[in-house]
Structures are given as structure tokens and as C-alpha cells.
Amino acid sequence: MDDSRKPSSSGHSLLKGAAVLGIAAVISKLLGTLQKIPLQNMAGDGVFGIYNAVYPLYILILTIATAGIPIAVSKFVSEQTVMGRPAEARRILKLASGVLTLTGLLCFIALYAGAGVIAGWMGVGQTEKAIRSVSFALLLVPVMAALRGYFQGIQNMIPTAVSQVVEQLVRVATMIGLLLYFIALGMSEEWIAAGATFGSVAGAGAGLVVMLLYWWKRKEPALPAAGSGNPSSPEPAAAGDTVRSAVAGRMDDAGGQAARAREMPPEPALSLIRRFLRYALPICLGSLVVPLLTLVDTFTMPRLLIYGGLDEAGSMYAFGLYNHGLPLVQLVSMIATSMSTALIPAIAAAKIRNEPEIIRVRSELAIRFTWLVGLAASFGLAVTAVPLNIMFFKSAEGWEAMSLLAFTAAFSTVNIVTSSILQGLGAVKVPVIHLLIGVVLKIGFNLLLMPLWGIQGAAVAAVIAYGTASGLNYRYLRKNIGVRITFRSGLFKPLLAVVCMCAGILVLYLGLELALDYLAPGLSSRIRYSIIGLATVAVGGLIYPLALLRTGAVSRSELAAVPSFGKKIEPWLVRIGLWK
């Protein structure tokens, strides 16, 4: 067999590493989202409110502390590794670690020493201890992030994947352990919340230890041999094989360049750091926008709730109720995030090949798919807010805000995917600007609606903010690459399917309530509504895709295009009468 047609082992390793990293990211995000449920169950909504007020602040400060340098480390280390300069790659890591240690230390001092001032800005003194507690993570995370960047730069994704999962597991275990301990001691809500946020410090420590172990056991990547880009490859075939000769010539040239690069003197440290910052700071600014959107609630909601007549403890309790819906919305958003990971390189590749029609078709399919998923999730969460709230958070309190906040799922998923498409097209600043507009709208509508409707007003403001950002992204794509999703296929038919789904859910909901009243009147409220919640979600998940097919929201040709699935399911759909 012709060796040139075999997939390269490095290509396989890269794909395998990317898959492992993607799976680890999903697991760590899932753990990070679901850990909020036992936190609220064990500690109550007061502690839950304090935690959710402090954590977005920590994420924002952490983003500033790392300043995009890990991504820069990955890029620069990759370049030096390709040129066969492992010593320079290690030097890059050391310089980056030094810079990150300094920025992490400065941010730690600012957060620890300024905890009282920041708590005053929030209008909630109860957050001070939790802010100080989480600040210690800033001493550990930056160096861990630099090490992750190094290993990704040498195309070894396993250390990052393992450390991400270990970090989240230790974080959740520490949080639960300290919650149990502090609650048993009868500590105040301030101290219990500080124990919960300290889980981030323990998780960061565990993640750093994992990365250091991989660093000590690392194997340096093989250097490219002078005069050959791949010394293990077979000799070029017959002289008449012009393709192989050309490839061999390019390999020789690449090997010569690598040999010359190894002889180059090291770049001065200050020059390298300046290049780091020029590359990293724009990434940092773009990364700040998402935490800013969540931080708006931290600095506006408690003050507005107190202005509305609540005391400090009451405002944190209400803020905790508001956050009941966020873990469920974030789980839906994970679907869009997973899709966007594959979408950016696919769109970028189509752009390089100058295939505008493929870009348009892929973009339309991605937007339609996420819109259909997000729309169903929004209406489904809204209709089942009461049973799901009782199932996950013990009581129905705050179900109104959860119902409203559910509609951010539809818009946030579309925003994630459209932002990824724009990034793949190279329009990196566009989604950032649109999300900043969303931040401004969130502030304005919080100020306008919360005095009237309380936490429900904040939920409406969130829907408006995400809806505007996703709408502006779609408008840009429509104008610049011709994305077109018609009213009939994008809204009318999906809404018909949603109506069918909601009708089925409500009928089952009422039927189960009557049946449980008669068959098991002694059931606890939580078990009763857990049964109702799980059953209605399952039935809604069955009705919705069937309704999409029946209404034509998903066409026969679109379903047939799904590999190894569409053609298998088509005969069954004809047999049950959905299609002819």
C-alpha cells in the first residue's frame, strides 16, 4: 500500500487529543453546573445567593489574571516545537509562568484586601468572607493554565483533560465536605458560603498538582532531522514520480529551515513578553464579556432588591431563588457549545477554500438545529418549572423567575453558535460588540424592571439581553454571507411543534397529579413532583421531535442527510403514519 495515503500518526494523535479534551470539557462543565444543586439543597437559598454573587466576580478576576496568556503559550510553544527548539519552548513556559504568577499575585492581593470594599459595592456585606476565600485560587490557577498551554502546544491534550476533570471532582468534593462540616458546627451563612467557594481553591490545587506530575514525567517531542521533515518515512520512489519528488523536496527544505532555526539565538525576554501581551490581550478582552454579563446581576440585583424593601439576608435569599433556573439553562447551552467546537474549524476551512455556499448552508443548518433545541428547552423548562424546581431545589419558590429565565436557553444557544460562525469567518470582534450591547441592555432593564417585578424583572432583562445579542449576530450573518431562515421554517412550524409538546406535557401533568392524589396520597411533595417532572420531560422529549417531523419543521431530506440514522428511521416513520 502507498504510505502516502495512510493517515499520519500525528494527525491521529491530534484528533484523538482534541476528542479527549472535548469530552473532559463536557464532564468538567457538567460537574461545575450540577454541583449547584446539592449546594442549594444543603445550605439553602441564602448561601446559594452569596455563592452566585461571588463566583462570577472570581471568574472575571481570573480572566484578567490569566489575560489570554495560556493560549499564547500554546501558540508560541507549538511554533518552537515545530522548529525543533524544545529549550526555547521551555523558556517560553518559564517566562509565561513568571508573568502569570505576578498577575495572579496582584489580583489575589486586590481581591483579598479589597473584599470589604467590593462587598460594599455589591451592597451585601455577607459576601466579604466568600470573596476572601475564593481569592486564594488566584495564586494557583495561573501557573496551572500556563502548563496546560505548554502541553497543548506540544499537541499533548491528555494532561489538560485529566487535570480539568480532577480539578472539578476535588472542587465539588471539597465544597460538599466543608458544607457538611460548617453546617454541623452551626456556622453562619457567610462562613458556609466561604466554605463553598473554597472548593475552587482546593480544585485549583489538585489541578496544578496533576499538571506538575505530567511536567516532571514529560517526554520531549522528537526533533526534526536536518534535511528531512520526517526521518522515519521511506525513501522517495522512482525518479519519475514527480509528486513524491516534490514532497521530498519540501520535506528537505522544511528540515533545513528547522536546522537553521535551532541555530538562532534566543529572543530577548522583554521582546518575548511584549509579543505575548500583544497576542493575549485581545483574547482577554473578548473573554471578559461573558463574565461581565453575569456580573451585572451581582452588582445590581442585591442593591435593587434592598431598595425594594428587603434586608441584606432577604436580598441574598431572593438572589438564590433567581439562580435556580441557571444550572438547567446552562445544561442546554452545553449542547450549543459542543457544536460550536466543531463549527469554527469547519467554517474556517470552507472560507480558506473559498466555498461561500458551503459556509452558508452549514451556518443555516447549525443555527436552525440549535434554535429548535433551544426553543423546545425554553418552553419545556417554562411549563415544568414548578415540578422541576421542587425536584431539584425542594420548593416551588422562585418558579416564576425560572419560567422566564428558561427563555434565555433559546437565545443563548443561538448566540453561542452564531458567535462561533463569526469567529470561524474571522469576524472575532463582532460577537464581542454585540454581547457588550447585551450587557448594557441588561443593566438598563434591571434598573427599569426590577423595581416593578423583582427577580422576575431581572429574568426578563436577561431574555432581552441574550435575544438582542443573538439577533444582531444573525443580522450580520444574513447581511454578509446570505444566511436565510424563513419565518415558516424558523418560527411558525417550530412553534406548532412546541404547542403540541406543551399540550402533551400539561395533559400528563394534570393527569399524574390526579392519579397520585388517588393512588399515593401520602407521598412527600418532593417525590411526587420528581415523578411528575421526570415523566413530563420524557414525554415532551418524545412528542417534540415527532411534531417537528409531522409539521414539516424538519424535512425528509434534512433527516435523510443525518448519517446512519435518517434512512433507518424513515420506514418506521412511514409505518406509524407521520410520512407517506
N, C-alpha and C positions, 0 to 999 in steps of 0.2 A: 504493500500500500504506500502511496505517496505521503511522506511525512509532513509535507507542507500543508496537507489538508486536515491533519489532525488538530483539534483544538489545543492550544498551548496550555501547559500545566499552570503557568502563571495566570492565564485567563480564567481557568477553572478555579484556582485559589482565590482570585479576586471576587468572582461571582459567589463562591461559597462563603467567603468572609462577609460580603455585603448581605447575604441572606441571614447569616448568623447574627450580624449586627442589627438587622431589621427585626428579627424575632426577639432579640434581647430588648430592643427599644420598646416593642409592644408589651412584653412582660413587665418591664420596669414601669411603663406608663399605667398599665393595668393595676399593678400593686399600689402605685402612687395615688391613683384615683380611688380605688376601693378601700384604702386604709382610712378614708374619711368617715366611712360608715361606722366601724367599731369605735372610732374616736367620739363621734356624737352619741352613740349608744351608751358608752361607758361614762362619759364625762358630762353630757348634757349640752344644750344649745348655747349656754353662756360661754363655756370653754371652747366650743366649736366656733363661735363667733370671734373670739380672741385669736384663735389659731388662723382662721381665714382672713383676719385683718392683718396679721403679721407676715404670713407666708409669702404673699405677693410682693411685699417690701423686700424680703430676703432675696427673692428671685431677681428683682430689679437690681439690687446692690451687687448680687453675684454676677449678673450680666455686665455691669460696669467694671467689676474687679477683673474679670477674665478678658473683657474687651475684644473678643474675637480672636485672641492670640492662639488658642488651640488650633483653630482652622488654619491660621498662618503657619503654625508649626508643622501641621500635616503637609501643607503645600511645599514649604521650603525643605523639609526633610526628604520628601519624595524626590525633589529636584536633585539634591545632593546624593541620594542613594543611586539614582539613575546614572549620575556622573561618576559613580564609584568612589565617593568621598565619605565613608562612614564616620571618620573622625570629625569632619565638618558637620555632619548631621547630628552627632552627639553634642558638639559645641553649640549648635542652634538650640537644642533642648535645654542645655545648661543656662544659656542666656535668657531664653524664654521663661524658664523656671524662676530665674532671679527676678525678672521684671514682674512676673505674676505673684511671686512671694511678696514683693514690695507693695503692689497694688492691693493684694489681699489683706496685708497688714494694715495699710492705711484705711481701707474700707471697714475692717474689723474695729479699729480704733474709733472711726466715725460712728459706726452703728452702736458699739458698746457704750462709749462715752456720751453719745447723743441720744441714748434710748429715751431718757426722760423728756427731752425736747421734742423728739419725733412723736412720742405718745401724746404730748400736748397738742401737736399739730393735728393728730387724729381726733383729739377731743376725748380720748379714752385712756386714762392713767393706768388701767388694768393691763394694758399691752406692754408696759415697760419691761417686766421681767422676761416675758417671752421674746422680746426683741434682743435683750442681752443674751439670752440662752442660745438663740439661733446664730448669733454673730460669730461664735467660735468656729462654725463651719467654714467661714471665710479664710481661716488660717490653713485649711486642709484642701479644699476643693480646687483652688487654682493650680497647685502643683499636680494634683491628680489629672486635671484637664490637660495640662501640658504633656504629661506622659501618654495620655490617650492620643493626643495629636501626633506624638512621635511614632507610636505603633501603627496608627492608621497611615502615616506617611511611608512606612516600610511595608504597607499592604498586609499587615497582620491585625485583623479585626477581632480576634479571639480575646485578647486581654481586655479591650474596651467592653465587649459583650459580657464577659464574666463579671467584671467589676461593676457594671451597671446593675446587673441582677443582684449581686451580693450587697451592693450599696442599698438598694431598696428593701431587700429582705431584712437586713440589720436595722435599717431605719424604722420599719414597721414593728419589728420585734422589740426594739428599744422603746419606742413610743408606747406600745401596749404594756410592757413591763413597768415603765415609770408611771403610767396611768393607774395601774392596779396598786402600785406601792403608795403613790401620793393620795389616792382616794381612800385606801385603808388607813392612812395616817390622819385623814380628815383635813387635808390641806385646803387652802383657799383656791378659788378658780384661777387666780393669777398664777399660782405655783403649779397647778395641774397643767395649765396651758404651756407654761415654761418647760415642763417635763415632756409634753408632746412635741414641742418644737426642737427639743434637744435630740430627738430621734434623728434629725438631719445631720447633726454633728457626728453622732455615732456611725451613721451610714456613710458619711464622707470619710471618716477614719478607716472604716472597713474597706471602702473602695480604694483608698490610697494604698493600704497595705497590699491589696491584690495587685495593683499596678507596680508597686515596688518589687514584689516577688517575681513578677514577669520580667521586670527590668534586670534583676540580678541573674535570672536564668536565660536571658535572651541569647539568640544566635544571630550574629551579624549577617546581613544579606550578602550573597556572593558578589564579588567584584566582577564587572565585565572585563574580559581579557582584551588586552591591546590587540587591535587588528581583527577582532571578531566580536560581534554583538551577542553571539550565543556559542560558546566554545564547545558545547556538547552536541551541537547539531551536526548532521552528516555533511560530508564534502559536497560541493555543488556537482550536479550530474554532468552529462556530456556538454562539451563546449558549445554545441549548437543550441542548447536550452537557454534562450536569451532571458526568459523570465527569471530562472534560477540565478543566472549570472548577475542580473540587475539586483536581485535581492541580496546576493552575496556581497556585491559592491557596496550596497547601502549598509550592510552589517559591518563591513570593514571600515567604512567611513565613520559609523557610529562608535565602533571600538576605538578608532583613532581619536575621536573627539573626547571619549571618556578618559583615554590615557593622558591627553593634554589637560583635561580638567583636573585630574589628580595632581598635576604639577603646579597648578595655580596656587598662589599664596592665599591664606585665609582672609576673608573680608573683615575689615576692622569692626570691632564690636559695636561702636556707636552707629556706624553706617548700617549694620545689620538690624539693629534695634529700630532705627528710623524706617527701614523698609518694612519691618514687622508692623509698626504702628500705622504706616500709610495703607497697608493691606487690611489690617484688622479693624481699624476704627470705623470705616463704613459698614462693616459687618455688625459691629457692636451697635451702631445707631439703628440699623434695621431690626436687630433683635430686641431692642428696648421697647418697641411699640406694643407688642402683645402684653408684656407685664404691665405696661402703662395703662392699658385698657382695664385690667383687673384692679390695678392700684387706685383707679378713680373711685371705686366703691369704698376702699379702705379710708380714703381721706375726705370723702363727702358724706357717706351714709351714716356713720355714727353721729356726726355733728348734726345732721338734718333730723335724725331720729330724736336726739336730745332736744333740739329746737322744737320738735313736735310734741314734747311733753314727757318723754321717757327719761329716766335717770340713766346713769352710766351702765349699770348692770343690765337694765332693761334694753338699752340700745344694743348691747352685745348679744343678748338673747334673741332679739329680732334679727340682727345681722346673721346669727347662726341659722335661724329659720329660712332666711333668704338663700343661704348657701346649700339648702337641702337639694335643690334641683341641679346644682352644678356638676356633681360627680356623674349623674346619669347623662347629662348633655355632653360631658367630656368623653364618655364611653362611645357615644355616637360619632363624635368628632375624630376619634381614633381611626374609624373606617376611612374617612377622607384623608387623614394624614398618611395612612398606609398606601393609599392610591397615589398620593402626590409624590411619594418617594420614587416610584417607578415612572411617574409622569414627566418629571423635569428632564432626565436624560433622553427620554423618547422624543419629547418636543424639541430639545436642543439638537438632537441628531437629525431630525427632519428639517430643521432650519438650516443646518450646515449643508445638507444635500439639496437645499432649495426646493422643498416639496410643500408649497403652501396649502395645497388641497388636503394632504395628509394631516398637516397641522390643524386645519380647520375641522376635519372630521373627527380626529382624536379629541380635540378640545370639546366639541359638541357632545360627543358620547360621554366623556368624563363629567362634564357639567350636568348633563341630564341624569346620569346614574346617581351622582351624589345628591342632586336635588330630589330625586324620587325617594332615596333612602332617608334623607333629612326631613322631607315633608311627612313621611309616614311616622318617623320617630317623634317629630314635633306634636302631631295630632294624637298619636298613641300615648305619649307621656302626659299630654294635657288631659285626655279623657280618663286616664287611670291614675291621676295624681293622688287621689285620696288613698286607694289601697296600697300603692307603691310607697307613699310617704309613711303609712303605718307599718308596712312590711320592713322598710329599711331604717326608719327613724323613730319608731314606736308610737307616734301620734300623728293625727291629721293636721296639726298646726302648721301653718305656712303653705297649705296645699294650693291656695290661690296664686301665690307668687311662683310656686313650682310650675303650675299650669301655664302661666305667662312666660316664664323663663324657658320652658320647653321649646318655644318657637325660635329661640336662638340656635337650636340644633340645625334647622333647615338652612339658615343664613350663614352660620359659622362653617358648616361643611362646604358650602359653595365658595365661601371666601378663601378657605384653605386651598381648594383645588384650583380656583382661578388665579390665586397668587402664585401657585406652583407653575401654572402655564405661563404666566408673565415672566417668572424667573427663568424658565426654560427658553423663552424668547429673548432674554437679555434685558427686559424692562424691569430691573430689580427695584428701582426707586418707586415705581408706580403703585404697587400694592401697599408700600410703606406710607406713602402720602394719603392714600385712600383710608387706611386704617387710622392714621392720625386725625383725619376728618371725623372718623367714628369716635375717637377719644374725645374730641371737642363736643360732639353731639351728646355723648354720654354724660359729660359734665353738665351741659346746659339742661338736658332733660331730667337729670337727677335733681337739679336745683328747682326746676319747674314743677315736676310731677310728684316728688316725694312729700312735699308739704300737703298735697291733696290726697294721695293714695298710699303713703308709707312705702313699705318694701315692694308692694305691687307696682308703684310708680317707677322704682329702680329697675324692675324686671322689664317694664315697657320700654324704658330708656335703653336697656341692653339690646332688645329686639331692634329698635330703631338704629342703633349704632352699627350692629352687625349687618342689618339689612342694607343700610346705606353703603357700607364698605364693599359688600359683595355686589351690589347693584352697580357701583362705579367700576369695579373690576370687569363685570360683564359688558358694560357700555364701552369700555376701552377695547376689549376683545372684539366686540361687534364692529366697531369703527375701523380697527386696524387689521384684523385678519378675517373679517367676514363671518364670524360666528353668528348663526341664526337659530334660535329656538322659538318656534311659533307658539302663539297663545294656546292653540288647540292641543298640541303635543306636550307643551311645557307646563300648562296650568289647568286647562279645562278638564282634560281626560284624567290627569293625576288626581285632581280634586274629586272627580266622580269616584275613583277608586278609594280615596280616603273616606268619602262619605259612606261607602259600602263597609269599609273596615270599622269605622266608628259606630255604625248602626249595629254590626255584629257584636262589637265589644259591649255596647250598652245593654243589648238584649241579654247577653250572657251574664253581665254584671248583675242586673236586676234579678235574673233567674237564679243565680247562685246565692244571692242574698236571701231570697225566699226559701230556697232549698235548705240552706244551712240553718236558717231560723227554725225550720221544721225538724230537720234530721239531727242537728247537733247544736241545740240552743246553749249548751254550756261551754262552747269553745271560747277561748280567750280572743280578745279583739285582734291581737297581732296574728295569731294562727289563722283566724277567719279571713282576714284581709290579705294574708300571704297567699292563701288558696285562691282567692278571687283575683289578686294581682297576677299571679303566675298563669292562671287559666286564661285570663283576658289577653295577656301579652302573647301567649301561644296562639290563641285563636286569631287575634289581629294579625300576627305574623303569617298565618296561613291564608286568611281572606285577602290581604292586600295584594300579594303577587298574582293571585288568581283574578282579582278585579282589574289589575293593570293589563293583564292579557285579554280579558273579556271586553274592556272598554277600548282596547287598541292603543293604550298609552305606551305599551311595549309591543312593537310589531313582530310579525312572524319572522321577517328577515333579520331583525336585530337579535332575536332569540337564537335563530339558526347560526348566527355568527359566533355564539359562545362555544369555544372548543369543547368537544367531548360531552356536551350537556344538551345543547339545543336540539340536535337530531334525535337524541334518545328520549327526550321528554315529549316531543311533538306528537307521536302516535297516542300517547296517554291523554294528551290534551284534546285530541280529536275524539277519542273514545268517550270522554266524560262530557263532550258537547261544547267545550269552550271554543273550539275551532271546527270548521267543516273540512 
